[in-house]
């Protein structure tokens, strides 16, 4: 199998999962939106977005689906099954609509738009993202005051997915330090080599610099 990726948040997430699982995949940096590249990738993902997992049969896209597939291939409980699966799905669903969404809103304005020349920062969207972050971070902080990881006693994909935008917080500048248990939890993720530096040893051009 081959994992097509970039350094953006969701492709980074997929690479971190593959590295954490020691998945038997090859890695290939890709740029479906680059001039002249769309037709090459359209058959793999009609959305022209990364990550994409190529394997026998049709390709698989979306980081969550890829994480599920790689965890099954590895025989790992990283993607929880059995009695823990509903709780994991709960955090995936809640996180994408709340915590991760808030992080994304701010990062998109301060990071993505500026890297790719998509317009000025929308300060109202940033303020809304900060408001959403405060609400969801408080809930997570309370939850993590009672346990080490989101699901069970070890790291799972729920933790990786929830934290998908936090490696880019140098740009978003969300106040993670205001939430000590949340900050402790993220520090645990940063101790994992696969999370801290998923691109180590890979050919992966740096993201465009943010002007100014």
GUVODO-968153 format. One record per atom (N, C-alpha, C): residue in one letter; x, y, z negated. Coordinates in steps of 0.001 Angstrom, whole numbers, padded with zeros to 6 digits, always signed. Example, Ala and Ser with C-alpha at 12.3 -4.5 7.8 and 13.67 -1.06 7.14 Angstrom:
BEGIN
a+013190-005690-007800 a+012300-004500-007800 a+013200-003300-007800 s+012850-002250-007080 s+013670-001060-007140 s+012900+000030-007870 
! end
This chain:
BEGIN
x+000846-001192+000000 x+000000+000000+000000 x+000884+001245+000000 x+000313+002332+000483 x+001024+003604+000548 x+000150+004694-000049 x+000749+005495-000945 x+000036+006602-001567 x+000502+007905-000924 x-000416+008581-000252 x-000136+009872+000358 x-000447+010954-000665 x+000487+011866-000869 x+000352+012799-001982 x+000926+014163-001631 x+000644+015132-002497 x+001327+016431-002516 x+001573+016760-003983 x+002054+017974-004246 x+002315+018376-005634 x+001120+019061-006291 x-000001+019163-005616 x-001183+019803-006185 x-001807+018922-007269 x-002733+019458-008072 x-003177+018752-009286 x-003703+017331-009093 x-004664+017112-008218 x-005216+015764-008095 x-004247+014771-007465 x-003496+015147-006423 x-002461+014230-005943 x-001393+013939-006999 x-001032+014959-007778 x-000073+014728-008861 x-000622+013696-009838 x-001897+013809-010159 x-002550+012857-011052 x-002418+011434-010519 x-002683+011245-009237 x-002614+009910-008646 x-001195+009359-008690 x-000203+010197-008413 x+001186+009747-008473 x+001555+009373-009900 x+001121+010168-010874 x+001411+009860-012280 x+000810+008513-012677 x-000403+008250-012210 x-001045+006952-012495 x-000224+005816-011896 x+000152+005964-010629 x+000917+004910-009960 x+002244+004664-010668 x+002903+005736-011079 x+004176+005591-011773 x+003984+004945-013147 x+002936+005367-013854 x+002666+004801-015183 x+002399+003303-015102 x+001728+002888-014056 x+001360+001477-013887 x+002447+000662-013181 x+003526+001315-012773 x+004537+000646-011946 x+003876-000029-010744 x+002960+000692-010135 x+002185+000137-009023 x+003090-000171-007836 x+002723-001222-007129 x+003488-001640-005949 x+003003-000851-004741 x+003389+000413-004697 x+003006+001292-003600 x+004237+002038-003104 x+004185+002413-001842 x+005156+003352-001293 x+004553+004750-001395 x+005397+005744-001546 x+004928+007122-001675 x+005325+007911-000441 x+004375+008700+000061 x+004659+009533+001229 x+004056+010917+001036 x+004909+011929+001062 x+004420+013301+000995 x+003640+013609+002267 x+002494+014277+002129 x+001636+014538+003282 x+001071+015949+003200 x+000669+016464+004357 x+000093+017812+004440 x-000999+017817+005500 x-002174+017243+005190 x-003246+017129+006190 x-003722+018457+006751 x-003564+019543+005985 x-004052+020841+006437 x-003030+021604+007289 x-001837+021052+007421 x-000808+021727+008200 x-001197+021751+009677 x-000738+022744+010405 x-001079+022836+011835 x-000735+021556+012588 x-001716+021068+013334 x-001517+019884+014154 x-001597+018561+013434 x-001900+018576+012144 x-001899+017331+011367 x-003290+016766+011092 x-004335+017549+011287 x-005664+017142+010835 x-006132+015829+011457 x-005923+015643+012739 x-006439+014435+013385 x-005727+013183+012894 x-004470+013326+012521 x-003733+012181+011985 x-004361+011662+010706 x-004885+012583+009883 x-005387+012199+008572 x-006903+012074+008488 x-007610+012566+009471 x-009075+012585+009384 x-009664+011183+009255 x-009068+010228+009938 x-009570+008855+009849 x-009321+008242+008481 x-008348+008781+007750 x-008039+008268+006414 x-008914+008903+005351 x-009200+010196+005513 x-010106+010908+004608 x-010764+012027+005389 x-012072+011921+005663 x-012738+012956+006454 x-012710+014339+005803 x-012424+014381+004494 x-012311+015669+003805 x-010961+016332+004027 x-010000+015576+004570 x-008630+016074+004784 x-007976+016511+003475 x-008286+015809+002401 x-007719+016118+001098 x-006894+014940+000593 x-005956+015235-000272 x-005124+014232-000920 x-005559+014096-002376 x-005299+012936-003000 x-004510+011796-002534 x-005308+010842-001661 x-004559+010026-000923 x-005129+008955-000111 x-004302+007698-000360 x-004977+006586-000581 x-004298+005304-000743 x-004562+004456+000495 x-003517+004179+001238 x-003619+003321+002410 x-003280+001898+002009 x-004088+000963+002472 x-003817-000429+002183 x-004505-001308+003199 x-004534-002596+002950 x-005276-003480+003839 x-006742-003053+003912 x-007293-003015+005107 x-008662-002545+005268 x-008700-001032+005285 x-009819-000464+004879 x-009965+000987+004960 x-009221+001688+003840 x-008919+002964+004055 x-008226+003750+003052 x-009165+004113+001905 x-008562+004517+000802 x-009325+004924-000379 x-008878+006324-000749 x-009853+007210-001014 x-009516+008566-001419 x-010284+008939-002674 x-009850+010033-003296 x-010272+010521-004609 x-009424+009855-005700 x-008840+010693-006554 x-007907+010222-007576 x-008531+009190-008512 x-009795+009378-008887 x-010426+008435-009811 x-010533+007044-009192 x-010956+006995-007948 x-011095+005705-007257 x-009731+005029-007108 x-008715+005814-006786 x-007363+005267-006631 x-006846+004743-007960 x-007098+005475-009043 x-006675+005014-010366 x-007343+003696-010725 x-008613+003571-010415 x-009344+002327-010676 x-008718+001171-009902 x-008455+001388-008616 x-007876+000344-007771 x-006488-000060-008259 x-005638+000903-008550 x-004278+000586-008961 x-004250-000122-010314 x-005135+000273-011215 x-005196-000382-012514 x-005633-001837-012369 x-006603-002076-011498 x-007036-003460-011252 x-005914-004276-010638 x-005216-003692-009656 x-004122-004402-008998 x-003030-004759-010001 x-002820-003879-010979 x-001771-004106-011976 x-002223-005005-013122 x-003514-005328-013176 x-004034-006115-014287 x-003955-005375-015604 x-004135-004049-015539 x-003970-003196-016715 x-005320-002730-017250 x-005350-002430-018550 x-006554-001838-019129 x-006460-000319-019154 x-005509+000249-018398 x-005402+001701-018301 x-006740+002280-017841 x-007343+001655-016829 x-008738+001945-016482 x-009560+000976-017338 x-010161+001500-018371 x-010844+000644-019327 x-011995-000139-018688 x-012134-001360-019129 x-013261-002198-018733 x-013900-002739-020008 x-014922-003558-019848 x-015556-004139-021021 x-016254-003100-021876 x-016197-003275-023186 x-016946-002412-024097 x-016467-000960-024087 x-015213-000729-023711 x-014671+000634-023721 x-014979+001412-022446 x-015452+000729-021415 x-015634+001417-020130 x-016681+002529-020187 x-017856+002320-020820 x-018822+003422-020872 x-018260+004681-021523 x-017464+004518-022599 x-016894+005693-023249 x-015892+006385-022328 x-015109+005586-021592 x-014168+006195-020665 x-014900+006994-019587 x-015952+006408-019031 x-016733+007104-018005 x-017356+008369-018580 x-017781+008302-019835 x-018316+009490-020511 x-017300+010633-020456 x-016037+010359-020813 x-015022+011413-020825 x-014656+011875-019427 x-014637+010947-018472 x-014373+011359-017089 x-015458+012317-016611 x-016704+011975-016881 x-017833+012786-016433 x-017848+014134-017144 x-017735+014097-018464 x-017773+015350-019227 x-016590+016234-018881 x-015410+015638-018805 x-014214+016414-018555 x-014245+017142-017225 x-014686+016462-016185 x-014685+017085-014860 x-015685+018231-014782 x-016729+018177-015570 x-017740+019236-015549 x-017486+020322-016593 x-016561+020073-017504 x-016350+021022-018600 x-014878+021412-018742 x-014074+020618-019441 x-012695+021013-019722 x-011867+021160-018451 x-011817+020105-017635 x-011015+020170-016414 x-011547+021228-015458 x-012848+021388-015426 x-013430+022416-014558 x-012996+023807-014995 x-012982+024053-016301 x-012537+025352-016803 x-011078+025601-016437 x-010231+024592-016646 x-008818+024724-016283 x-008674+024993-014794 x-009445+024298-013990 x-009390+024455-012533 x-009799+025863-012116 x-010844+026398-012727 x-011311+027733-012370 x-010207+028771-012535 x-009499+028691-013661 x-008452+029666-013925 x-007235+029396-013047 x-006842+028126-012939 x-005680+027799-012117 x-005909+028148-010650 x-007120+027953-010152 x-007390+028275-008751 x-007155+029761-008486 x-007624+030604-009396 x-007473+032048-009203 x-006028+032495-009363 x-005372+032026-010421 x-004022+032508-010724 x-002934+031725-009997 x-003268+030501-009587 x-002275+029659-008943 x-002544+029413-007472 x-003554+028585-007185 x-003796+028144-005806 x-004001+029311-004847 x-004859+030246-005202 x-005134+031366-004295 x-003881+032180-004012 x-003042+032334-005007 x-001853+033147-004832 x-000771+032401-004053 x-000662+031105-004290 x+000326+030307-003557 x+000042+030294-002057 x-001242+030209-001712 x-001608+029993-000317 x-002240+031220+000342 x-002138+032383-000306 x-002623+033610+000291 x-004110+033616+000561 x-004895+033161-000419 x-006349+033033-000244 x-007131+034211-000833 x-006436+035264-001217 x-007142+036435-001725 x-006684+036819-003118 x-007183+037953-003565 x-006825+038464-004885 x-007485+037652-005995 x-006918+037737-007184 x-007492+037074-008356 x-008868+037671-008639 x-009853+036796-008779 x-011200+037220-009170 x-011247+037207-010700 x-011172+038376-011299 x-011061+038455-012753 x-012311+037947-013464 x-013458+038095-012829 x-014689+037574-013435 x-014654+036056-013506 x-014109+035416-012458 x-013995+033955-012471 x-012986+033505-013530 x-011918+034272-013682 x-010939+033942-014715 x-011575+034044-016096 x-012313+035109-016334 x-012978+035283-017632 x-013973+034157-017889 x-014717+033759-016852 x-015663+032652-017005 x-014925+031358-017306 x-013793+031150-016635 x-012992+029962-016909 x-012478+029937-018336 x-012030+031093-018838 x-011564+031170-020225 x-012705+030887-021202 x-013882+031385-020892 x-015023+031133-021769 x-015344+029640-021810 x-015385+029024-020653 x-015658+027583-020585 x-014548+026784-021274 x-013318+027229-021091 x-012198+026550-021735 x-012351+026598-023257 x-012699+027760-023801 x-012840+027878-025241 x-013877+026928-025806 x-014993+026820-025127 x-016067+025932-025593 x-015646+024469-025529 x-015096+024064-024402 x-014753+022652-024221 x-013504+022269-025011 x-012541+023179-025117 x-011329+022888-025886 x-011649+022703-027366 x-012596+023477-027872 x-012994+023331-029276 x-013603+021954-029528 x-014414+021497-028591 x-015009+020168-028736 x-013930+019088-028703 x-013012+019198-027742 x-011936+018212-027648 x-011047+018243-028886 x-010751+019429-029382 x-009903+019551-030558 x-010520+018835-031755 x-011817+019017-031933 x-012516+018337-033028 x-012480+016825-032834 x-012686+016383-031608 x-012666+014939-031316 x-011286+014358-031590 x-010250+015067-031143 x-008889+014555-031270 x-008325+014726-032678 x-009038+015434-033543 x-008621+015504-034947 x-008850+014180-035649 x-009658+013324-035025 x-010022+012046-035641 x-009362+010847-034980 x-008660+011059-033877 x-008062+009922-033185 x-006877+010373-032342 x-006078+009400-031918 x-004846+009690-031202 x-005093+009912-029713 x-005911+009057-029118 x-006226+009122-027686 x-007733+009189-027517 x-008189+009499-026330 x-009631+009667-026126 x-010404+008366-026257 x-009826+007276-025775 x-010536+005991-025797 x-009616+004922-026374 x-010000+004361-027496 x-009200+003297-028092 x-007910+003810-028701 x-006957+002882-028858 x-005721+003182-029575 x-004522+003411-028664 x-004748+003475-027369 x-003643+003698-026439 x-004102+004619-025313 x-003131+005147-024592 x-003440+006062-023506 x-004266+005349-022427 x-005184+006072-021837 x-006008+005524-020755 x-006151+006565-019653 x-006804+006170-018593 x-007012+007109-017497 x-007858+008299-017935 x-008683+008127-018947 x-009466+009259-019456 x-008544+010385-019911 x-007425+010044-020541 x-006468+011060-020988 x-005795+011731-019798 x-005373+010933-018822 x-004718+011491-017644 x-005665+012436-016901 x-006892+011995-016706 x-007850+012818-015945 x-008157+014117-016692 x-008354+014027-017994 x-008688+015220-018763 x-007576+016262-018655 x-006341+015801-018586 x-005191+016705-018612 x-004690+017098-017224 x-005429+016789-016179 x-004911+016919-014814 x-004365+018300-014479 x-004949+019363-015046 x-004521+020719-014698 x-003534+021316-015699 x-003276+020624-016795 x-002413+021195-017826 x-000938+021290-017419 x-000425+020436-016523 x+000957+020657-016079 x+001155+021986-015353 x+000066+022640-014988 x+000125+023908-014259 x-000233+025092-015166 x-000183+024845-016482 x-000614+025894-017396 x+000389+027038-017511 x+001596+026845-016968 x+002524+027970-016910 x+001973+029078-016027 x+001103+028696-015090 x+000464+029656-014194 x-000891+030090-014752 x-001692+029122-015217 x-003039+029441-015711 x-002998+030213-017028 x-002050+029878-017879 x-001850+030555-019175 x-003092+030466-020062 x-003635+029279-020152 x-004746+029018-021069 x-004187+028799-022476 x-004895+029242-023520 x-004346+029246-024891 x-004412+027876-025568 x-003647+026931-025067 x-003655+025578-025621 x-003209+025571-027077 x-002306+026474-027426 x-001772+026489-028788 x-002810+026886-029831 x-003960+027395-029402 x-005026+027720-030350 x-005745+026472-030861 x-005434+025320-030276 x-006148+024083-030588 x-005104+023025-030950 x-004751+022909-032233 x-003596+022095-032635 x-003711+020617-032304 x-004895+020038-032431 x-005025+018608-032131 x-005009+018361-030630 x-005551+019276-029881 x-005483+019200-028423 x-004036+019356-027959 x-003319+020285-028567 x-001920+020495-028211 x-001084+019266-028574 x-001350+018674-029741 x-000644+017446-030130 x-000898+016337-029130 x-002146+016157-028736 x-002517+015133-027739 x-001772+015355-026429 x-001733+016594-025964 x-001039+016833-024707 x+000465+016615-024856 x+001007+016915-026010 x+002411+016623-026259 x+002724+015143-026135 x+001789+014296-026544 x+001975+012846-026393 x+002058+012458-024921 x+001215+013070-024094 x+001283+012794-022660 x+002628+013228-022091 x+003123+014375-022545 x+004394+014883-022035 x+005564+013984-022425 x+005371+013113-023405 x+006421+012167-023775 x+006504+010988-022809 x+005494+010819-021970 x+005486+009731-020993 x+006209+010182-019726 x+007243+009448-019337 x+008023+009831-018162 x+007149+009987-016927 x+006208+009075-016749 x+005366+009098-015547 x+004499+010342-015487 x+004125+010855-016642 x+003317+012076-016669 x+004195+013324-016559 x+005277+013330-017305 x+006118+014527-017375 x+006754+014852-016019 x+007202+013824-015296 x+007880+014060-014017 x+007519+012959-013026 x+006283+012957-012536 x+005857+011869-011649 x+006589+011850-010304 x+007181+012970-009910 x+007821+013060-008592 x+009311+012728-008631 x+009821+012295-009775 x+011242+011999-009891 x+011670+010981-008837 x+012669+011343-008060 x+013189+010435-007042 x+012416+010414-005750 x+011311+011168-005663 x+010498+011189-004455 x+010822+012428-003618 x+010635+012295-002331 x+010747+013456-001456 x+009450+014235-001570 x+009508+015354-002258 x+008301+016106-002568 x+008629+017596-002610 x+008498+018300-001488 x+008803+019726-001464 x+008038+020485-002539 x+008688+021489-003095 x+008071+022277-004158 x+006856+023039-003631 x+005931+023348-004534 x+004790+024183-004180 x+005285+025570-003771 x+004537+026260-002908 x+004912+027631-002568 x+004987+028499-003820 x+005943+029415-003838 x+006069+030311-004987 x+004933+031322-004998 x+004574+031750-006206 x+003551+032763-006354 x+004201+034138-006232 x+003743+034966-005318 x+004367+036279-005140 x+004369+037088-006437 x+005450+037797-006632 x+005537+038679-007791 x+005866+037977-009070 
! end
